[in-house]
Amino acid sequence: EGNEPGDSAKITYRELLHKVCQFANILRSQGVKKGDRVSIYLPMILELVVAMLACARIGALHSIVFAGFSAESLCERILDCGCSLLIT
């Protein structure tokens, strides 16, 4: 379910697993490894869930910053958690 009424999508577990594995490989190619911190700056969309699960799959810690925050708030959160990658 998205933010707007009627904004929804259906996905099977198999499709979700495929997307998560793909994104986990992308994270690995960017040098993200177990124990690294990743910030996620996305609205409530399917890719947010995929990014969270991909981080969990490779053992990276994720910090979600919802898209309504300002650039200054985002910057503070990135610095506070010491993240190595920002997903937008």
N, C-alpha and C positions, 0 to 999 in steps of 0.2 A: 504494500500500500504506500502510495506517495503522499506528498503534502496536500495536493489538491483532491477534492472529491472526484471520484471516478478515475483517478490516476493510479492504475494498478497494472501488474504484470504477473504472468504465471511462468514458472520455471521448474523443471524437474530436478530431482536430486542429481541425476547424471549430468545435466547441463551445468548445474551449479558447480559440481566437482570439476568439470572440465575447465570452466572459467577460473576457478580458484587455483588449479594447478598451473594454468597458463600464467596467471598473475604472479604466483609464487616464483616461477622461473624468471619472470621479468625482474622481480625484486632481487633474486640471487644474481642476475646479470649486472645489476646496479651495485653489487657489493654488500647487500644487506645479508646479515647472518644472524644466527641464534644470539639473543641477548641485545641486539641493536634496538634502538628506539626509532619508531616511525610515526610521524604526525599525519593525520588524514583530515583534509579540509574539503569536505564534500557535502552537498545537500542530501536529503533522504532519497537516494536512488539505489538501484541494484548494485552499482559499482562500489558503493560504500560497504555493503555486506561482503562483496567479493574481496575487497582490500583488507577488511578485518580478518576474514578467514584465511587469506593468503599469509598474512603476518603470523597468525597462530600456527599455520601449517609449517612454517620454517623456524618458528620459535622466537620471532621478533616481537617486541612489545609495541603496542599501538596506543596512540593518544588521539582521540577524536576531538576536533575543533569544528563545531558546526558552522556552516557557511554564513550565518548571520553576524558573526563577529567581525570587528574592524581589523584593518591591517596591523594596528598597534597591539591589539589583543592577541592576534595570531602570533606576532613576533614574540611577545612575552611568554606565551605558552611553549613555543618552540625552544626558546632559550632556557626556560625552566626545566623542561624534560630532557634537554640535550639530545634532540633527535638528529639522526644522520640523514633522513630523507623526508621530504614533504610530498604527499600525494594530493593533487588537486584535480 
